Amino acid sequence: MGEIELLLIEGNTETRNTLKVALGRSFCLNTASTGYDALNIINKQRIDLAILDLNIQDISGRELCRKIRSIGVIAPIFILTSNSDLKAKLDLFNVGADDVIVKPFSLGELEARLTVHKKRLLSSKEFSKIVETENLVLDKDKHSVTRDGYRTIELRKKEFAILECLMMNPDKIMSRTSISTHVWNIEYKPWSNSLDVHIKNLRDKIDKPFKKQIIETVHGYGYRLVSNK
């Protein structure tokens, strides 16, 4: 199973160091002291969980949470705030928070909540070595794909990543932004045709040699892997 990548966004040096020591034992921990640093990390690598303190200087924590969601990041986000007002907490949920923890808080409680999400992630398809849907089998460790139980399909790195994204979400429309974030860790650029080129190459290998076509274009939205067509 894969390691859980946790991003800690905390402007206070003392708090950041305390959490770094406590959480570094259970997670692959990345830290950021500003919103800019956080977005730079997110654009370069996968993030599975995030802890965001609202008290950062270069951008409001609320706006950063909203922006993280807008670029297609689906990782659970824990918000740390000193505001216990119900309306304020509901607003944070509305912009993409999964949990809101009011300061001062118990470190043990934070670790317990994170552990719940960690267990869910480790048992999910995303962290399984082998992903199966319809008549396709994708093995992450061997970087191999087979169809119809016997035929091995050779894919390049980006093609493999796109297929992985689609297979982990069978029958679900995946936006161009979601796919681009998964594959390139960047938001989709409407003037770029990189994704379209890779999708065409993927179809040539996954669909064209077979009678059953399973990669669909959903015009105006993105792409979908159909598992029951």
C-alpha positions as CSV (number, residue, x, y, z in Angstrom):
1,M,0.0,0.0,0.0
2,G,1.1,3.5,-0.7
3,E,2.2,6.1,1.8
4,I,-0.2,8.9,2.9
5,E,1.0,12.3,1.8
6,L,0.0,14.9,4.4
7,L,0.3,18.7,3.7
8,L,0.5,20.9,6.8
9,I,-0.1,24.6,6.0
10,E,0.7,26.5,9.2
11,G,2.0,30.1,9.5
12,N,3.1,29.9,13.2
13,T,6.6,28.4,13.4
14,E,6.1,26.9,16.9
15,T,2.8,25.2,16.1
16,R,4.2,24.0,12.7
17,N,7.2,22.4,14.4
18,T,5.0,20.8,17.1
19,L,2.7,19.3,14.6
20,K,5.6,18.3,12.3
21,V,7.1,16.2,15.1
22,A,3.8,14.6,16.1
23,L,2.5,13.8,12.6
24,G,5.7,13.0,11.0
25,R,5.7,9.6,12.6
26,S,2.5,8.5,10.8
27,F,2.5,10.4,7.5
28,C,4.8,11.5,4.7
29,L,4.7,15.1,5.8
30,N,5.1,18.2,3.7
31,T,4.9,21.7,5.4
32,A,4.1,25.1,4.1
33,S,4.1,28.4,6.0
34,T,2.2,30.4,3.3
35,G,-0.5,29.8,0.8
36,Y,1.9,30.3,-2.1
37,D,4.2,27.6,-0.7
38,A,1.2,25.3,-0.3
39,L,0.0,25.7,-3.9
40,N,3.6,25.2,-5.2
41,I,3.7,21.8,-3.3
42,I,0.2,20.8,-4.6
43,N,1.3,21.6,-8.2
44,K,4.3,19.3,-7.9
45,Q,3.0,16.2,-6.1
46,R,0.0,14.2,-4.9
47,I,-1.6,15.3,-1.7
48,D,-3.8,12.8,0.2
49,L,-4.7,14.9,3.3
50,A,-4.3,18.6,4.2
51,I,-4.3,20.6,7.5
52,L,-4.9,24.3,6.9
53,D,-4.6,26.9,9.6
54,L,-6.7,29.9,8.7
55,N,-4.1,32.2,10.1
56,I,-1.7,32.5,7.2
57,Q,-0.4,35.8,5.8
58,D,-0.3,35.9,2.0
59,I,-3.8,34.7,1.3
60,S,-6.8,34.0,3.6
61,G,-7.2,30.4,4.7
62,R,-10.7,30.4,3.5
63,E,-9.7,31.6,0.0
64,L,-6.9,29.1,-0.1
65,C,-9.3,26.2,0.7
66,R,-11.6,27.4,-2.1
67,K,-8.7,27.6,-4.5
68,I,-7.4,24.2,-3.7
69,R,-10.8,22.8,-4.5
70,S,-11.1,24.8,-7.7
71,I,-8.0,23.2,-9.2
72,G,-9.5,19.7,-8.7
73,V,-7.9,18.5,-5.4
74,I,-10.2,16.1,-3.7
75,A,-8.0,15.3,-0.6
76,P,-9.7,15.8,2.7
77,I,-8.9,19.3,4.2
78,F,-8.9,19.9,8.0
79,I,-9.3,23.5,8.9
80,L,-7.7,24.9,12.1
81,T,-9.4,28.0,13.4
82,S,-9.9,30.0,16.6
83,N,-13.4,31.0,15.6
84,S,-16.0,28.7,17.2
85,D,-19.0,30.5,15.6
86,L,-21.3,28.0,13.9
87,K,-22.0,30.2,10.9
88,A,-18.3,30.7,10.3
89,K,-17.7,26.9,10.5
90,L,-20.5,26.2,8.1
91,D,-19.0,28.7,5.7
92,L,-15.8,26.8,5.8
93,F,-17.6,23.6,4.9
94,N,-19.2,25.4,2.0
95,V,-15.8,26.3,0.5
96,G,-14.5,22.8,0.7
97,A,-13.4,21.9,4.3
98,D,-14.0,18.3,5.4
99,D,-13.5,19.0,9.1
100,V,-13.1,22.1,11.3
101,I,-11.1,22.0,14.5
102,V,-11.3,24.9,16.9
103,K,-8.2,26.0,18.7
104,P,-7.0,25.3,21.3
105,F,-7.4,21.7,20.4
106,S,-6.1,18.3,21.7
107,L,-3.3,16.9,19.6
108,G,-4.6,13.5,20.4
109,E,-8.0,14.4,18.9
110,L,-6.4,15.7,15.8
111,E,-4.3,12.6,15.4
112,A,-7.4,10.4,15.9
113,R,-9.4,12.2,13.2
114,L,-6.5,12.0,10.8
115,T,-6.1,8.3,11.5
116,V,-9.8,7.7,10.5
117,H,-9.2,9.3,7.1
118,K,-5.8,7.5,6.8
119,K,-7.5,4.1,7.2
120,R,-10.2,5.0,4.7
121,L,-7.6,6.1,2.2
122,L,-5.4,3.0,2.6
123,S,-8.5,0.7,2.0
124,S,-9.6,2.7,-1.1
125,K,-8.9,1.9,-4.7
126,E,-6.4,4.8,-4.9
127,F,-4.0,2.9,-2.7
128,S,-4.6,-0.6,-4.1
129,K,-1.8,-2.0,-6.2
130,I,-4.3,-3.5,-8.7
131,V,-7.3,-1.7,-10.1
132,E,-9.9,-3.7,-12.0
133,T,-13.0,-2.6,-14.0
134,E,-14.9,-4.2,-16.8
135,N,-12.3,-6.4,-18.6
136,L,-9.3,-4.2,-17.8
137,V,-6.7,-4.9,-15.1
138,L,-4.1,-2.2,-14.1
139,D,-1.2,-3.2,-11.9
140,K,0.5,-0.1,-10.4
141,D,3.6,-1.9,-9.2
142,K,4.3,-3.7,-12.5
143,H,3.1,-0.7,-14.5
144,S,1.1,-3.1,-16.6
145,V,-2.3,-3.2,-18.2
146,T,-4.2,-6.3,-19.6
147,R,-7.5,-6.5,-21.3
148,D,-9.8,-9.5,-21.8
149,G,-7.7,-11.5,-19.3
150,Y,-4.7,-12.1,-21.4
151,R,-3.7,-9.3,-23.8
152,T,-1.0,-7.0,-22.4
153,I,-1.2,-3.3,-23.5
154,E,2.0,-1.2,-23.5
155,L,1.3,2.3,-22.2
156,R,3.6,5.3,-21.8
157,K,3.8,7.0,-18.3
158,K,1.1,9.7,-18.9
159,E,-1.2,7.3,-20.8
160,F,-1.0,4.9,-17.8
161,A,-1.8,7.8,-15.4
162,I,-4.8,8.9,-17.4
163,L,-6.1,5.3,-17.5
164,E,-5.5,4.9,-13.8
165,C,-7.6,8.1,-13.1
166,L,-10.5,6.8,-15.3
167,M,-10.4,3.3,-13.9
168,M,-10.5,4.5,-10.3
169,N,-13.7,6.3,-11.2
170,P,-15.7,4.0,-13.5
171,D,-18.8,5.4,-15.1
172,K,-18.0,8.8,-13.5
173,I,-17.4,11.9,-15.7
174,M,-13.9,13.1,-15.0
175,S,-13.3,16.7,-15.8
176,R,-10.3,17.8,-17.8
177,T,-9.1,19.6,-14.7
178,S,-9.4,16.5,-12.5
179,I,-7.5,14.4,-15.0
180,S,-4.8,17.1,-15.5
181,T,-4.3,17.4,-11.8
182,H,-4.0,13.7,-11.4
183,V,-1.5,13.3,-14.3
184,W,0.4,16.6,-14.4
185,N,-0.4,18.1,-11.0
186,I,-1.5,21.3,-12.8
187,E,-4.9,22.8,-13.6
188,Y,-6.2,22.1,-17.2
189,K,-5.3,24.9,-19.7
190,P,-8.0,25.3,-22.3
191,W,-5.5,26.3,-25.0
192,S,-3.4,23.2,-24.5
193,N,-4.1,20.0,-26.5
194,S,-1.8,17.7,-24.5
195,L,-4.6,15.9,-22.8
196,D,-6.5,15.4,-26.1
197,V,-3.4,14.0,-27.7
198,H,-2.8,11.5,-24.8
199,I,-6.4,10.5,-24.8
200,K,-6.3,9.7,-28.5
201,N,-3.1,7.6,-28.1
202,L,-4.7,5.8,-25.1
203,R,-7.8,5.0,-27.2
204,D,-5.7,3.7,-30.0
205,K,-4.3,1.1,-27.6
206,I,-7.3,0.5,-25.2
207,D,-10.2,0.8,-27.6
208,K,-9.3,0.6,-31.2
209,P,-8.0,-3.1,-31.3
210,F,-11.2,-4.3,-29.5
211,K,-14.9,-4.4,-30.4
212,K,-16.1,-2.8,-27.2
213,Q,-15.2,0.9,-26.9
214,I,-15.1,2.0,-23.2
215,I,-13.5,5.5,-23.2
216,E,-16.1,8.1,-23.9
217,T,-15.9,11.8,-24.5
218,V,-18.5,13.8,-22.6
219,H,-18.6,17.0,-24.6
220,G,-18.3,20.1,-22.5
221,Y,-17.4,18.1,-19.4
222,G,-14.5,15.6,-19.9
223,Y,-14.1,11.9,-20.2
224,R,-15.6,8.7,-18.8
225,L,-14.6,5.0,-18.7
226,V,-17.8,3.1,-19.2
227,S,-17.8,-0.3,-17.4
228,N,-21.2,-1.5,-18.3
229,K,-21.7,-0.5,-21.9
